[in-house]
Amino acid sequence: MLMGVMMDAFGWSAEQFWQATSHEIWAMIEARQRANARIDQG
């Protein structure tokens, strides 16, 4: 499931997913959350 999210939301290939560290994956997810956060949410 996580691989599908990374491929769909971030345009990663399966190879990129399997080569990524867990830190890189969570950094991408957190960056997307911050980019999409409402201004009044901090």
Secondary structure, DSSP 4 states (H G I P E B T S, - for coil): -HHHHHHHHH---HHHHHHS-HHHHHHHHHHHHHHHS-GGG-
